[in-house]
């Protein structure tokens, strides 16, 4: 008897809906198809929103690393000017202590780093230290951003950090440029971190006009 009553109630509800008559109070609800449509719409929105959010975050991380590099470059250039157009010579060469004092907002590292806000630095070991390499990691993006400033064209010097041995004037995927001027580039972050004191990894291409 109970089963017959349930069937009758279901048939009555179906007829009401077919005739456009709303269900009595307390008997309204979503159908399975309606719930599936809502879930599908939510899934589509998430599929659109998540990549956009991740892309925006990655761009922001890149911009932060580039900003750190530009600040570091400005600081280094200022110090070179004070030292008679030299990074490693003169009476006030660039050192860890000098960099940290002159620009304390940056964590200066004379070696590899994967820390956001840190900048690895290296001064050309040739006579007078005429060049400097700067490298900074982008948080979560697995990228290193680089800036190189050479006051003059550098002469080949074996084992010269990021400048390498051959010191290509235009730079390469593993070597900082040796030509006079300022250069910028990015490349995948090595497992040990971004390092201006050693040969680079997969950097390409170098630009003299900025990031």
C-alpha positions as CSV (number, residue, x, y, z in Angstrom):
1,X,0.0,0.0,0.0
2,X,2.9,2.3,0.9
3,X,4.5,1.6,-2.5
4,X,1.3,2.5,-4.4
5,X,1.0,5.8,-2.5
6,X,4.6,6.7,-3.4
7,X,4.0,6.0,-7.0
8,X,0.8,8.0,-7.1
9,X,2.7,10.9,-5.4
10,X,5.5,10.8,-8.0
11,X,3.0,10.7,-10.9
12,X,1.1,13.7,-9.4
13,X,4.4,15.6,-9.1
14,X,5.3,14.8,-12.7
15,X,1.9,16.0,-14.0
16,X,2.2,19.3,-12.0
17,X,5.6,20.0,-13.5
18,X,4.4,19.1,-17.0
19,X,1.5,21.6,-16.6
20,X,3.8,24.2,-15.2
21,X,2.3,24.0,-11.8
22,X,4.9,24.4,-9.0
23,X,5.3,21.7,-6.4
24,X,3.7,22.3,-3.0
25,X,5.9,23.9,-0.3
26,X,8.4,21.6,1.1
27,X,8.5,19.3,-2.0
28,X,10.8,21.5,-4.1
29,X,14.4,20.6,-4.9
30,X,17.1,20.2,-7.6
31,X,17.0,17.3,-10.0
32,X,20.1,15.3,-10.7
33,X,20.4,16.9,-14.1
34,X,20.2,20.4,-12.7
35,X,22.9,19.5,-10.1
36,X,25.1,18.1,-12.9
37,X,24.7,21.3,-15.0
38,X,25.7,23.5,-12.0
39,X,28.8,21.3,-11.3
40,X,29.8,21.4,-15.0
41,X,29.5,25.2,-15.0
42,X,31.7,25.4,-11.8
43,X,34.3,23.1,-13.4
44,X,34.4,25.2,-16.5
45,X,34.9,28.4,-14.5
46,X,37.7,26.8,-12.5
47,X,39.4,25.5,-15.6
48,X,39.5,29.1,-16.9
49,X,40.3,30.8,-13.6
50,X,43.1,28.6,-12.2
51,X,45.5,28.9,-15.2
52,X,44.9,32.7,-15.3
53,X,45.7,33.0,-11.6
54,X,48.8,30.9,-11.9
55,X,50.0,32.9,-14.9
56,X,49.4,36.1,-13.0
57,X,51.4,34.8,-10.0
58,X,54.3,33.6,-12.2
59,X,54.4,37.0,-13.9
60,X,54.5,38.8,-10.6
61,X,57.3,36.6,-9.4
62,X,59.3,37.3,-12.5
63,X,58.7,41.1,-12.1
64,X,59.9,40.9,-8.5
65,X,63.2,39.2,-9.5
66,X,63.7,41.6,-12.4
67,X,63.2,44.5,-10.0
68,X,65.8,43.1,-7.6
69,X,68.2,42.7,-10.5
70,X,67.7,46.3,-11.6
71,X,68.1,47.6,-8.1
72,X,71.3,45.6,-7.7
73,X,72.6,46.8,-11.1
74,X,71.9,50.5,-10.1
75,X,73.8,49.9,-6.8
76,X,76.7,48.2,-8.6
77,X,77.0,51.0,-11.2
78,X,77.0,53.6,-8.5
79,X,79.8,51.9,-6.6
80,X,81.9,51.5,-9.8
81,X,81.5,55.3,-10.4
82,X,82.7,56.0,-6.9
83,X,85.7,53.7,-7.5
84,X,87.0,55.4,-10.6
85,X,85.1,53.2,-13.1
86,X,86.1,49.9,-11.7
87,X,84.3,47.0,-9.9
88,X,87.3,45.1,-8.6
89,X,90.2,47.5,-8.7
90,X,90.8,51.1,-7.4
91,X,90.8,52.0,-3.7
92,X,87.2,50.9,-3.0
93,X,86.4,47.6,-4.9
94,X,83.0,46.0,-4.7
95,X,82.8,43.6,-1.8
96,X,80.0,41.7,0.1
97,X,80.2,44.2,3.0
98,X,80.1,47.3,0.6
99,X,77.1,45.9,-1.3
100,X,75.2,45.0,1.9
101,X,75.8,48.4,3.4
102,X,75.0,50.3,0.2
103,X,71.7,48.4,-0.5
104,X,70.5,46.5,2.6
105,X,67.1,45.7,1.0
106,X,68.8,43.0,-1.0
107,X,70.3,39.8,0.3
108,X,73.7,39.8,-1.4
109,X,75.2,36.3,-2.0
110,X,78.6,35.6,-3.4
111,X,77.5,32.1,-4.6
112,X,74.4,30.2,-5.5
113,X,71.0,31.2,-4.2
114,X,67.3,30.1,-4.5
115,X,66.0,32.7,-2.1
116,X,63.5,35.3,-3.2
117,X,64.9,38.8,-2.9
118,X,68.5,37.5,-3.0
119,X,71.1,38.5,-5.7
120,X,74.1,36.4,-6.5
121,X,77.1,38.6,-7.6
122,X,80.5,38.1,-9.2
123,X,83.2,40.6,-10.3
124,X,85.4,39.9,-13.3
125,X,88.8,38.5,-12.1
126,X,90.7,40.3,-14.8
127,X,92.8,43.4,-14.3
128,X,90.8,46.1,-12.6
129,X,87.7,44.0,-12.3
130,X,85.9,45.7,-15.2
131,X,82.7,43.6,-15.2
132,X,80.0,42.3,-12.9
133,X,77.4,39.6,-13.2
134,X,74.2,39.6,-11.1
135,X,71.7,36.7,-10.8
136,X,68.3,36.5,-9.0
137,X,65.7,33.7,-8.7
138,X,62.0,34.1,-9.4
139,X,59.9,32.5,-6.7
140,X,58.2,29.3,-7.8
141,X,59.0,29.9,-11.5
142,X,62.3,28.0,-11.6
143,X,63.9,30.8,-13.5
144,X,67.1,32.9,-13.0
145,X,67.2,36.4,-14.1
146,X,70.6,37.9,-15.1
147,X,72.2,41.3,-15.6
148,X,75.8,41.8,-16.8
149,X,77.6,45.2,-16.8
150,X,81.0,45.5,-18.4
151,X,82.8,48.9,-18.2
152,X,85.1,47.8,-21.0
153,X,85.5,44.7,-23.2
154,X,87.0,41.9,-21.0
155,X,90.1,40.0,-21.9
156,X,90.0,36.2,-21.6
157,X,90.8,34.9,-18.2
158,X,90.6,31.1,-17.3
159,X,88.1,30.2,-14.7
160,X,86.5,33.6,-14.6
161,X,83.2,32.7,-12.9
162,X,80.1,33.3,-15.1
163,X,82.3,34.8,-17.8
164,X,83.9,31.4,-18.4
165,X,87.1,30.8,-20.2
166,X,86.6,32.0,-23.8
167,X,84.6,35.1,-22.8
168,X,82.4,35.4,-25.9
169,X,81.7,39.1,-26.6
170,X,78.0,38.3,-27.1
171,X,77.7,35.7,-24.4
172,X,76.2,32.2,-24.8
173,X,73.9,29.7,-23.1
174,X,76.6,29.0,-20.5
175,X,78.6,32.2,-20.5
176,X,78.1,35.9,-19.6
177,X,78.9,38.4,-22.4
178,X,82.4,39.9,-22.4
179,X,81.7,42.9,-24.7
180,X,81.4,46.4,-23.2
181,X,77.9,47.4,-22.2
182,X,75.0,46.1,-20.1
183,X,73.2,42.8,-21.0
184,X,70.1,41.0,-19.7
185,X,68.8,37.4,-19.9
186,X,67.0,34.6,-18.1
187,X,67.4,30.9,-18.0
188,X,66.3,27.8,-16.1
189,X,67.3,27.7,-12.4
190,X,70.0,25.0,-11.8
191,X,69.4,22.6,-9.0
192,X,71.9,24.4,-6.8
193,X,70.3,27.8,-7.4
194,X,71.1,31.0,-9.4
195,X,74.8,31.5,-9.4
196,X,76.8,34.4,-10.8
197,X,80.1,32.9,-9.7
198,X,80.0,29.9,-12.0
199,X,79.2,29.0,-15.6
200,X,75.5,29.5,-16.4
201,X,72.9,27.0,-17.6
202,X,70.7,27.3,-20.7
203,X,70.7,31.2,-20.8
204,X,69.4,32.6,-24.1
205,X,69.2,35.0,-25.6
206,X,71.2,37.9,-24.2
207,X,69.8,41.4,-24.8
208,X,71.3,44.9,-24.5
209,X,67.9,46.6,-24.3
210,X,66.5,45.1,-21.1
211,X,64.3,42.2,-20.0
